[in-house]
Amino acid sequence: MIGNVAWPKPDVFREVRGNRTTSGHDDGVNTPTNPDPDLRHLTDLLDFLPGPDDREFWDLVDSGQDLPLDGLTDALNVLRDPAPHDGRIVHLAEYLMAFFDREGPELVELLDERLRRLDLPTVALGRHWISDLTATCWRLLVRYNADGSWAKKWPESNYVRPTRGRS
């Protein structure tokens, strides 16, 4: 659902990336206080998408899910924060997965069409983009939700693994 979304900037994805310097560092993303490579990769993936001014694209992405795009804009603001709270990163990953982690050829074809304009190889671009985005979001969800409780669940024991073959 697009509605009357108040976007902070005409092209939120380009601004999120910051300015790429000759050294390859992006200003405003992945600063020393936030060195997460998956957040950086997420901005690379988002670079391939149009900004919020392309209403036709985002209406097709929404495709009846009724996800408010202003919520996506709010979630994307985590990429501007040099030291984001883990909960905000989880929220962003969940929101992106809600938009893009679904079955059906329509979304793949829409992304294929968008990505072909960028002189990329033309084999399954949309499918690869979705797979990469959802895998990146999954890594973020796991990383920022993990609580280290595995050690309590699997305490040290005196268990000795039996050897195979010989008794």
Disulfide bonds with the S-S distance in Angstrom:
none
